[in-house]
Amino acid sequence: MVLRNYRKDGSPFWNDLYISPVLNERGELTHFVGVQNDISEEIRYQDELSFNASHDVLTGLPNRTLLEDRLRQGSQISQRYQRSLAVMFIDLDGFKPINDSMGHHFGDQVLLEVARRMSAQVRPGDTVARMGGDEFIVLLPDLAREEDVLQVAERLLADIARPYRVEGIDLHVTASIGITLSDGLLEQPMQLIQQADLAMYKAKQEGRNHYQWFTNDLNQRVGERVMLRNELQKAIENQDFTLYYQPQVDSRSGRVIGLEALLRWEHPSKGFISPALFVPIAEDTGQIIPLSQWVLDTACRQIKELYEQGMTGPSVAVNISAVHFQRSNFVDSISAMLSKHSLDAELLELEITETVLLHNAERAIDTLHQLKRLGMV
């Protein structure tokens, strides 16, 4: 048997006790012999393994395994007592640059403090879990009123946004929160995590550092977005795009001073799809790179054909995605495209937005200087 015992100084320890009967020559029980071993270290190791199996090693918060169990329990409580269950999916804004520029030590310290602050803002029966990376889940079971979750969300946003001082340096992150509610009747409670995740992405898209609710309408739009992404990939592979050229006219003289290449996608069943819909998806998924390469290749080829037919004067402007511009091989790809079509650099104009300067201004300026050396204005 395993017993908890105490040493003379009062400190507890665990021992494994074996008791064996001792018989005399007539087979009569005369006494017992007990042997005990201190197994405190073994018990500690087993407890540590059990804890690590259900908790995040860095923060000590419940991990996904324990969260699923708590979520099932919370759903049962909500159903039994007709109370609301809230799930919040929390993703940190601006955390990746800390990890990338300052190292994982600084990032880990921020995550530890975020976990501490979040745990301090919820009730004893609530759950704060870490899903991995900078993603957290807050589970609020047994809510009397649905709107009570808003008070928690606002406290979390305010507390997470306070500066983090690590080794004398102030670091700043905020959070985007997605919220979903349940009455406990959902057959698969883990779907609540997916719903809150969708709502969190909506909060990211609408400016970050705030919260958004999950709705069925949001779910439908996200589903349409996934389908559009798949169809966009097929369109890229089949090159189902067209470039339209819009003249740029000097309002005073009426003279055409340039042309702007406009990307158009005519879907076989949905008709023309606005670039405002598919370009952001392409940027999020990395599809913007092959798409931009197609636009540049097509524009350079068609410009060359026009000039060989006698057109002279205006250059052609092509919009460049910030994602493409920030690639390390961007200038080389432009140079290769000009060489491929034997096109003079001054005939191609690249249009970029000021957002390219926000991430790495020094690198962006160097890229612009390299483009100027190619002969581009």
Disulfide bonds with the S-S distance in Angstrom:
none
